[in-house]
Amino acid sequence: MKINHTMRCLATVVLGLAVSSAQPASIVAAFLLLPAFIFLQPYRRSCYAAATGYYAGALWPLAVGAKNFFGPDVSAVGAIAFWLVSAILLGLPYALLWTDKTRQLLWRPPAALLIGVIPPLGLIGFASPLTASGFLFPACSWAGLALSLVGNGLIVSHPRTGFLSFTTVALVANMLHSGDPKPLSDWQAIDTHFGAISHGSVTPLREYLAALAIQEQAGASSARVVVFPESVVPRWTASTDLFWKPAIDTLRRDGKIVLIGALIPESLPLSNPDFPGAIDLLRTAHEAQPVYRQAEPYSYRNVAIIRGTQSGIFFQRVPVPISVWKPFSRGGAPLHLGGPAVVELGDERAALLICYEQVIPWTVLTAALSHPTVFVGMSNDHWASRTPIPRWQALCLRAWSRLFWVPYLLAVNT
């Protein structure tokens, strides 16, 4: 019995809900089944409904997480609207590329996937089925990504032979796979439990104790490179550098490098994000006017501070839209899409992925173009502890690590 288009729409919602559980099997199943369920709909509107249904099911944690992340100024209705708008926008490429001409089905589904990855839509490219590439074709790099795209079109244009041939090639690739790449022996990611240290008001004592804990753990680690989570230092200024100087001097003598997630207050735009420019930014923040002046929207940079035998500042390229990157208002952190994706740390080329950047393929794929030797994830997930979002971040990092055969590590604050 043929499945009618209503059942296919419901099936995509179920697949989306399965993907939200952040299990490798669920994202692989979604990749294999979604093309047919979406593009073999008899009408454009039912194709759009099926695609939107998948994203609505996959992104439901956004409705919960957004309310926590955006803060008390955002109502439950606003959080639900963010979830629905994301699903509606991500379903658009499928509706635009739907066709009833069988010959064109070979290229239209892969094109829809790519449109969902490339900015501007790629800036909210959550739950992309392309994430399955790492589990379908491990260690195949760009060839594996290409095979995934080609297979996506084959499954729709030639359902039986396409599905059989694609799954056969994927099974062979996994049989030849020797296992996930081993972590770097002299790198360590340290999880912290500082809670909402970078959101809302934080007492100086709490900030001081968190900084001491970071310094103690970095000093006690036997690793050469030690990574801490995103924004565990809520305000890094020239004064912060002065406070950290004894610990940094010790790390330097021990031959260590430490990466610390931090927020840098910004008063003036930074046009050249090199280290001297970053120091100027720190001085500007330190010498800013007293806090009793008229309040202005708070502008900052979400960064990874690099200290020890190397010094530098790595800027997040894609902050969370609307809540952190505010394209239609002042304040927040700016989009830095063209910034560097990889930084040299010791003998390695590290692709730093700060929180949100881990779940959108664009940031990972553009980093992969720079030939990294390690993926480094830095997250602050205190706001998402009751959702599958942290598991999805870890799944994405593991998937891309498998695809490009590059080891990864992930530091998370809860």
Secondary structure as UniProt FT lines:
FT   HELIX           5..19
FT   TURN            20..21
FT   HELIX           24..39
FT   HELIX           44..58
FT   HELIX           60..70
FT   TURN            72..73
FT   HELIX           76..97
FT   HELIX           102..106
FT   HELIX           108..115
FT   TURN            116..117
FT   TURN            119..120
FT   HELIX           121..124
FT   TURN            126..127
FT   HELIX           129..132
FT   HELIX           133..136
FT   TURN            138..139
FT   HELIX           141..157
FT   HELIX           159..175
FT   TURN            185..186
FT   STRAND          187..189
FT   TURN            197..198
FT   HELIX           204..220
FT   STRAND          225..227
FT   TURN            230..231
FT   HELIX           238..253
FT   TURN            254..255
FT   STRAND          257..265
FT   HELIX           275..286
FT   TURN            291..292
FT   STRAND          299..308
FT   STRAND          312..315
FT   TURN            322..324
FT   TURN            327..328
FT   TURN            337..338
FT   STRAND          342..345
FT   TURN            346..347
FT   STRAND          348..354
FT   HELIX           355..358
FT   HELIX           361..368
FT   TURN            369..370
FT   STRAND          374..380
FT   HELIX           382..384
FT   TURN            385..386
FT   HELIX           389..404
FT   STRAND          408..413
//
